[in-house]
Amino acid sequence: MRVLTSEQLPGRVELDDEDLVVHGDNLAVLPHLPDGAFDVIYIDPPFNTGRAQRRRTLSVAPNADGDRIGFGGRRYRSELLQALAFEDHFGDYLGYLAPRLEHARRLLADHGTLYFHIDYREAHYCKLLLDELFGRDCFLNEIIWAYDYGGKPRTRWPAKHDTILVYVRTPGGHHFDDEAVDREPYMAPGLVTPEKVARGKRPTDVWWHTIVPTNSAEKTGYPTQKPEGVVRRMVAASSRPGGWCLDFFAGSGTLGAVARRLGRHYVLVDENAEAIEVITRRLERCA
């Protein structure tokens, strides 16, 4: 795995057998990447929530003079291990995304697939933009990732899903291996044969999957980290063994971790120095 800054990139990056992590503005990095090189592009851009995204990681240990009181009156002392944050507000969100998505289309192989991860605030606007850039006939799926965590307001239906818009480079020419995807239990197993129950069913376009648990080894502490199980389905279905995958809003590096475990190559790009530190630590553990 090479780790470079955008200034260190050659005029045209040659993708060999060495994975690549780049620290820099993705709009400056993407022109250096070769046309048609990627089986899968997965991006999870800032959602334009209008607020900063923050996550603090604390270490808590028993201490008679501690600042926290737990069960049974026991005292604990907390220590801040890391505080990660990024701003999530754009005056012209589609204007920010458009040139980056133009590059995404150029970088996809003829059999390639884009997975664009967004939430309910901007999904409908982004769908129109992607229709314009890729063509409506290149739209493949709208995947709903449903979860259940966090606060639940009492004045409206709680928003507990993200949207993943799926576009292909060539209508009908995309790679899709449904046999490579993990299976799910049948909701009504009594209606199918025991053989089908044992095998499980293929996922539909609605994916029920938990967030990354707090005590999980997968947890990095990075704000908005997405679970490997969600990204794994995309990479397994839409890329070939040894193929290249790209995430230019890399964040915590989930795509890289998944690609490495599935025998794919990856390029990850992020402009946040703290994200690059999280990514490199995470992928070194995957080695």
C-alpha positions, -999 to 999 in steps of 0.1 A, spaced: 0 0 0 14 34 -11 4 65 8 10 97 -12 -1 133 -12 -18 148 -43 14 168 -50 34 135 -51 12 120 -78 27 115 -113 9 131 -142 -9 98 -149 -11 71 -122 -2 36 -133 -22 10 -114 -1 -20 -108 -4 -45 -79 1 -19 -52 -29 -3 -36 -30 35 -32 -41 60 -5 -39 96 -15 -42 127 8 -56 156 -11 -86 173 -26 -103 146 -48 -110 171 -76 -72 176 -79 -65 139 -76 -91 124 -100 -76 138 -132 -44 118 -125 -63 84 -125 -66 64 -157 -98 62 -178 -119 31 -174 -98 15 -147 -123 7 -120 -149 -20 -116 -166 -3 -87 -167 33 -75 -183 37 -41 -186 72 -27 -201 83 6 -198 121 3 -207 146 30 -245 146 32 -249 184 34 -266 182 68 -257 218 75 -237 210 106 -203 197 116 -199 159 119 -180 150 151 -171 119 170 -152 116 203 -135 84 215 -131 81 253 -112 57 275 -130 50 308 -113 33 338 -123 27 375 -110 55 397 -121 65 432 -117 102 423 -131 99 388 -153 124 370 -180 99 361 -204 79 383 -216 45 370 -238 17 383 -239 13 421 -222 46 426 -188 34 413 -166 62 400 -146 62 367 -121 86 351 -125 93 314 -97 103 290 -103 117 256 -84 95 231 -93 112 199 -118 138 185 -125 136 148 -146 161 129 -154 176 94 -177 203 82 -208 192 63 -223 223 47 -222 234 11 -238 265 -5 -240 248 -39 -240 210 -32 -248 198 -67 -222 222 -81 -197 207 -57 -206 171 -67 -210 175 -105 -173 178 -116 -164 149 -93 -191 127 -107 -181 135 -142 -147 121 -134 -164 91 -118 -181 82 -151 -148 86 -170 -130 63 -145 -155 35 -146 -147 5 -168 -172 -4 -195 -186 -31 -171 -182 -8 -141 -208 3 -115 -211 35 -94 -226 32 -59 -235 67 -46 -244 68 -9 -266 97 3 -294 104 28 -330 116 24 -321 153 24 -304 153 -10 -312 120 -26 -338 133 -51 -316 162 -62 -286 138 -67 -308 114 -87 -316 141 -112 -279 151 -114 -268 115 -120 -295 110 -146 -280 140 -164 -244 129 -162 -248 92 -168 -281 90 -187 -313 77 -173 -308 43 -191 -277 38 -169 -297 39 -137 -297 4 -122 -311 5 -87 -321 26 -57 -309 6 -27 -323 14 7 -301 7 37 -324 6 68 -311 7 103 -324 16 138 -303 37 161 -301 72 175 -329 96 186 -365 92 175 -384 125 172 -421 124 182 -432 151 157 -425 130 125 -416 96 113 -380 89 124 -356 89 94 -337 56 97 -325 48 62 -299 59 37 -302 58 -1 -276 43 -24 -281 52 -60 -266 27 -85 -255 36 -120 -236 16 -146 -212 28 -173 -228 7 -200 -265 -2 -199 -267 -40 -199 -230 -44 -200 -222 -42 -163 -207 -70 -142 -230 -84 -116 -223 -117 -97 -253 -125 -76 -238 -158 -65 -209 -139 -47 -233 -119 -25 -241 -130 11 -275 -145 16 -303 -135 41 -327 -156 61 -362 -160 46 -388 -140 65 -413 -168 60 -392 -200 60 -423 -222 62 -432 -212 26 -401 -225 9 -382 -258 8 -357 -268 35 -329 -266 9 -338 -229 2 -340 -222 40 -305 -236 44 -291 -216 15 -309 -183 23 -323 -158 -2 -306 -132 -23 -309 -96 -8 -334 -73 -25 -329 -36 -29 -338 -30 8 -309 -39 31 -315 -43 69 -281 -39 85 -269 -25 118 -245 4 121 -210 -3 133 -214 -14 170 -195 7 195 -176 -24 208 -168 -38 174 -133 -44 162 -144 -27 130 -150 6 149 -125 34 140 -141 63 158 -144 82 125 -177 102 121 -202 87 97 -183 54 94 -203 29 73 -203 -9 81 -182 -33 61 -212 -56 56 -231 -30 35 -201 -21 13 -191 -58 10 -223 -66 -10 -215 -39 -35 -179 -50 -40 -187 -87 -42 -215 -83 -67 -200 -57 -90 -162 -63 -91 -141 -92 -104 -114 -109 -84 -83 -87 -87 -103 -57 -100 -98 -21 -89 -122 -2 -66 -122 35 -59 -135 57 -31 -127 94 -34 -145 103 -2 -127 76 17 -134 87 53 -125 57 76 -114 35 46 -143 9 47 -140 3 9 -103 -5 13 -108 -29 41 -135 -47 22 -116 -48 -11 -85 -62 6 -105 -90 23 -122 -99 -10 -90 -99 -31 -96 -66 -49 -73 -36 -53 -83 -1 -42 -75 36 -45 -87 57 -16 -87 95 -16 -95 120 13 -85 156 20 -87 152 58 -54 144 73 -71 127 103 -90 104 79 -57 94 62 -43 84 96 -74 64 104 -73 47 70 -36 37 72 -39 23 107 -70 3 97 -55 -11 66 -22 -20 83 -43 -42 106 -59 -59 76 -25 -68 61 
